[in-house]
Amino acid sequence: MNKIKENPGNPWFLKLLAGAIIVILFSFLIFSYCNDDVKDARTLSLRAAKALENTVSYRFDMSSNISVFNEQLQVINLKGRVDQNNKKMYILINSKDRQMEAISIGDKTYARETNGSWQVREINEVGVWKDKLSEQHSIIENARNLTMYRQNGSYILEIVPEKEELMQQMRDSGIETSGIGLNKYVMRYWIEPGTYNIQKAETYADIDMNFRGIQTSIKLFNVIHLSGFNEKIKLEAPI
């Protein structure tokens, strides 16, 4: 019985070969996307820092919570949007018994209590004015003790600062640290593959401190959700 020889010049063989090449290329593209050319935490941090540099507008939703004496308390919640190029910002502040809005345009800030009338203030009089993205850029670009992993399609960059550096920063800001014990301090960033935009940033601190003569365990948790990168933002002076 004669064996049938496959002729590489036959159309069906060429189609089969082309199909195999497409499958191989597709698999390679999936592999490249999943690995995204990021092999270490330092590379990831630098790419995230670069993405922050290229961000001119964004939306944010930040909340801060504290756990003390086994009671969970929300300290504050901030929501808003920022247009860095045009020096514009809107922020809504919610605390336990107070709500305030603020709009900053250039060197003017307009603020009001809930359903109140707008008042003009100098920008340095509003303690809520803070460029959160610039703050995160500095942290990420200069961070040490980095690790990275993947979860649900995102990169997670974890930073554990040196305790003495944190304590020194507290002292530099005027906080007396002699009665404070820092047990744990961790920052985590959820980073989108490809764009390297930070989708979420979390900070967790576990400290012991003397509170009214009692050594007290306090846990602080801060989370920022970021979105709407480089979208056009419309903000006008309210008065």
N, C-alpha and C positions, 0 to 999 in steps of 0.2 A: 504494500500500500504506500503510495507516494504521499509524503508530507507536503502540506500546503505552505509555501513560503510567503511571509508577509512582505509585501513590497512597500518600502518607505515612500514610494512615489504614488501609491494609491490614495485617492481622495479620502476614503474612510479612515485610513491610518493617520493622515495629516490632521483630520478633524479630532481624532482621539488624542494625538500628540498636543494639539492646540488646547484641547480641553484640560489635559493634565497640567500644562503650563499655567493655565488660568487658575486652576485649583491651587497649585504651588504658590503662585504670586498672591492669591487671595489669603492663603494661610500665612504668608510672610507679612502681608499688610496687617492682619489681625495680631500677629506676634509683635510687630513693631509698635502698633497702637497700645497694646497691653503693657509693653515694656517702656514705651514712650521715651526711650533713650535716656532715662533717668536711672542711674545705677547707684547713687548714694544720696544721703540726706543733704550734704552740702550743695550738690548740684541742684537739688530740688529747692532749697532755700534761696539760692541765688536767682533761679528762674522765677520764683514767686516774688522776690524783691523787684526784679525787672518788670514783671507784670504790674506791680504797684506803681512803679515809676511812670508807666504808660497809661495809667488810669486817670482820667480827668473828671469823671463824675461817677457817682454810685449812690445806692440806697443802703441804709443800715437799720438794724433792729437790735438793740443791746439791752440786756437785763443783768442786774447784779443781785445776788441772793446771799444771805448769811444764815448760818446755823449756829445757834448758841443756846446752851441749856436745853438741848434736844428740841428746840423750836426753830422751824423754818420761817424765815422772813424775807420778803422781797424788798430790797432797799430802794431800787429805782429801775424804771424802764424808759429807754430812750428810743425813739423812732425818728427817721428823717431822711433827707437826701442832700447831697453835696455837689456843687458845681465848682470845682477848684479853679478852673480857668477864669471864670467870671466872678470869683470870690462871693459865691452865693451859697446859703445854707438854710434849710428849714429843719426845725427840730420840735418834736412833741415830747414833753417830759411828764411821766406819770410816777408819782410816789404814793405813799400810803394814803394821804389825805389831801393831795394837791395835784393839780394838773396845770401845766404851763406850756405855751407855744412861744417859739422865738423864730424870727426870720432875720438873717444877717445878709446884708448886701453892701459890699465894699467895707467902709469903716463904720457903717450904721447898723444898729441892731434894734429890732422892734419886738417887744415882748408883751404878753398879756396873760392874766390868769384865765381860767375857763370862763368863757362867755363874757369876759371883761373887755375893756377898751384897750387898744394898742397904745403903747408908750415907746418913745424913742430913747434908747440908751447908748452910751458909748460901749464899744465892743468889749473893752476890758472889764466892764461892770457885770458881764454875764458869764458866770462861772461854767456854764454848760458848753461854751464854745471850745471845741477841741477837734482838731483834724485827726480822726481815728486812723485813717489810712496811713498818714505819715508816721504816726506812732508805731503802727504795726510794721512798716517798712524798716524803721530803725532797729526794731527788735529782731526781725528775721535776718537782716543783712549782717548783724553783728553777733548773732547767737552762736553759742558753743554747746557741747553736749547734745548733739542732734541724733535722732533716730527717725526712720521713716518706715511706713508699711502701707498697704492698700486695704480699703474697706468700701464695699458697695460702689465700686467704680471710681472712687476718689483716692488721691494720695492723702495720707495723714502724716504731718510733720510734727514730731514731738520734741519739745525743748525743755530741758531741766537746768535752769540757771544755777550757778554756784551759790550756796547759801550766804557766804560772806559778802559776795557782790550785792545780793539783795538787801542784806542788812545795812551795807554801806549806803545804798541808794535811799533806804529809809532814813538813815541818820542825816544824809545830805538834804533831805526834804524837811528836816526838823523834827522827826519822830524819835522819841526816846526808846531805845531798843534794849535797855538793860533788863527789863522784865519780860521780854518777848522771846519765845522759843519757836523757831521755824521747823516744823516736822516734815512738811512736804510742800513743794511748789512746782507745778507743771503747767506748761502751755502747749496746746494742741491746735493745729491748723488743718482744716479740710481744704485740699487744693484740687482744682479741676484739671485733669490731664489735658494737654494740648494748649489751653489758654494760660494755665498756671494761676488763674484767678483764685483768690481765697474766698471760699464760700461760707466758711464759719471759722471762728476763732474762740477757743475756750481757755480760761485760766482758772486753776484750782489751787487754793492755798489752805493748808492745815497748820494752825498756829496755836500755841499756848501763851496766855498772857495773864497778868495780874489784874483782875477786875474787882474793884472795891474790896481788896484784901483777899480775894478768892482766886486761886489759880484756875483759869477757865480755858476750856478747849473751844476754839472758834474755827469754823470752816467757811471759807469764802468761795463763791462760784460766780464767774462772770462769763457771759457768752455773747458774741456778736455775730449776727447773720448779715452777710453782704450780698448784694445783687444789683441788677441794673447797671452794669459796668458800661461807662461811656455812652449812656443814653442821654438824649437832649432833655434838659430840665428847665422848666419854665417857673421862674420865681420873680415876683414883683413886690415892691414896697406896699404894705397894706394901707398906709396913710401918706 
